[in-house]
Amino acid sequence: MYQHIRDVQEQQASRLVSRYIKHYESKTKRSKQLFGHASSIIPSGTSHNIRYFEPYPFFARMASGKYIYDVDGNAYTDYWMGHWSLILGHSPKVVVDVLRDRAVEGTIFGTVNEHALRLAELIRKLMPRAEMLRFASTGSEATMYAVRLARAYTGKRMVAKIEGGWHGFNTDLMHSVNYPFHEPEGKGILEEELRYVVALPFNDIHGSISILDGVKDDLACIIVEPLLGGAGCIPADRDYLYALQEHARKSSALFILDEIVTGFRLSLHGAQHIYSLEPDLFTLGKIAGGGLPIGIVCGLKDIMSLADVRGKSKGDRVSIGGGTYSENPLSISAGLAVLDHLARNPYIYSRLEVLGDEVRRGIDKVMSEHGVRVKSTGMGSLFLTHFLSDGVEDVKSARDVAICNIEMQRLYHFALLSMYDIFFLPSKLGAISTEHDSIDIRRLVDASERIAGDIAYLNVI
Ligand SMILES: Cc1ncc(COP(=O)(O)O)c(C=O)c1O
C-alpha cells in the first residue's frame, strides 16, 4: 500500500502509513472480519469497484443526516454522501415521510402512475430543455439511451466523450475512463464495440476540435460532464463547453450534457443554466432520485419522440428503457420530495456554495502553510484536493490529475477517515449537504492541517 510514498522516504513514510492503518484496524475490527468473509462471496467484497480501498472499507450499519455509522460503532462525518446523491443529507425527513406512505401503497406498479408524471412535469419546469424525458433506474442506462438516441436521430455512428469522463458502466462509454487513457478499460469489452468512440482532452479546445475534425462526417454526438466528476472534480471552462456545443451544431451532431452529478447539485436548473448551454439531450440521476435508484434521459421533443412506439414499426423506433423498476413509486416520490424541497428553499444553493468556497480555500491555505503543494478544485458544494507534483501548477483535466500525487491524496483521505472520523471515499470528491455547517468545515480544515503536519516532512510532494 502507498508504495510510491514508501519508496521515497522509506522509514518515515512507512511509520506514518502503519500508524494510520493500525489505528483504523483497531477501531474497525468487525468490518475487517466481515470484509474477509464478503470478499469470498462478492468479488473484492463490494459491488462497485470504487468502493474498495485499502486495507478494507468499513461496513456501514446506518446513516442519518451528515453521519454514517459503521458496524463497530464509529460515527463518521460523511462527505461521500452516497456517491454525491444526497444533497439534504442521509434520510431527510421529507423523504422518510413520503417513503413511509408509499411503501405501504406498493413498491412497484409496473405500469404508468401519476407520481412519475408529476416528477416529469417538475423537471420540465426547472429545466426547459427537457421537453420530454424517460425514466430509468440508473445513470448508466440513461447515458446509454442518450447515445442510442443520438445515433438514431443523426444516422451517424461516432461518439465523442472526454478523457476521464465517467458515464457509468455502459459499454458504449467505457472508453478512456482511467489513465492511461489509450489502454482498454479491462477485459470483456471488445475493441470493435468501441470502434466508434473517440476521446477528447478536457478543457483543451484546440486539441478537442482537431480530434473532432477527424470524425466530422460521422459524428453522432459529443457527451460531456460540465464538471468532470469521478476524474477529478474539475469544472469545465465556459469557452470549452461552448466550443463543443458549437462544433456539434456545425456537424449536425447532438450535444449531450451528462448532469447526473451536477443536476440539482450546482443549481436547481442544472449546470446548463449556470453555463447558459442548450443541450439537445441531457441525463440526470443521483439527486433526482432522492437517495433511491434513478436515471433519466431528457431532451428535445423531436429527438425523444423517436422512443414513442405508437404507430411505428420496429425499424422506425429507438428502443430505450428503462426496465422493470423504471417509474417505481419509491424512487420517483423520493426524488419529488427532494426537488420540491429544493424548489421551496432556493437559498440552499448559495449557502452550500459559501461552505464549498470555505473548504477549498481553507484546505489550500493550511496545506500551503506546511509547504504541501495542493490545489482544491470543484464548484459549489463539490470539492477535491489534489497534491501537485513537480511541473503541475493547475488541475484542468484528467491528464493533470493523473500526474498529481494520487497516492498522497489517498493517504490524506485515509488519514481523515482513520484519525479524524471524516469519510471521503479515498481519492474521490467530497460533497457538502445541507446537514453540514461551518463547524464541520472548520473540523475538516483543522484535521487537514494536522495531516499536513504529518506528511510535510515526507518531502514527496
Ligand atoms: C457523471 C456520471 N454519469 C453517469 C453515472 C452513472 O450513474 P449510475 O451509477 O447511477 O449508473 C455516474 C455515476 O457516478 C456519473 O458520475
The ligand as an SDF file (V2000), in Angstrom:
LIG
                    3D

 16 16  0  0  0  0  0  0  0  0999 V2000
  -21.4190   11.7990  -14.4930 C   0  0  0  0  0  0  0  0  0  0  0  0
  -21.9630   10.4250  -14.2410 C   0  0  0  0  0  0  0  0  0  0  0  0
  -22.6900    9.8220  -15.2070 N   0  0  0  0  0  0  0  0  0  0  0  0
  -23.2150    8.5960  -15.0250 C   0  0  0  0  0  0  0  0  0  0  0  0
  -23.0160    7.9080  -13.8590 C   0  0  0  0  0  0  0  0  0  0  0  0
  -23.5960    6.5310  -13.6780 C   0  0  0  0  0  0  0  0  0  0  0  0
  -24.6760    6.5690  -12.8250 O   0  0  0  0  0  0  0  0  0  0  0  0
  -25.0950    5.2180  -12.0410 P   0  0  0  0  0  0  0  0  0  0  0  0
  -24.0010    4.9180  -11.0870 O   0  0  0  0  0  0  0  0  0  0  0  0
  -26.4020    5.5770  -11.3910 O   0  0  0  0  0  0  0  0  0  0  0  0
  -25.2610    4.1600  -13.0790 O   0  0  0  0  0  0  0  0  0  0  0  0
  -22.2780    8.4920  -12.8320 C   0  0  0  0  0  0  0  0  0  0  0  0
  -22.0550    7.7760  -11.5580 C   0  0  0  0  0  0  0  0  0  0  0  0
  -21.3070    8.1690  -10.7040 O   0  0  0  0  0  0  0  0  0  0  0  0
  -21.7350    9.7750  -13.0340 C   0  0  0  0  0  0  0  0  0  0  0  0
  -20.9670   10.3570  -12.0860 O   0  0  0  0  0  0  0  0  0  0  0  0
  1  2  1  0
  2  3  1  0
  2 15  2  0
  3  4  2  0
  4  5  1  0
  5  6  1  0
  5 12  2  0
  6  7  1  0
  7  8  1  0
  8  9  2  0
  8 10  1  0
  8 11  1  0
 12 13  1  0
 12 15  1  0
 13 14  2  0
 15 16  1  0
M  END
$$$$
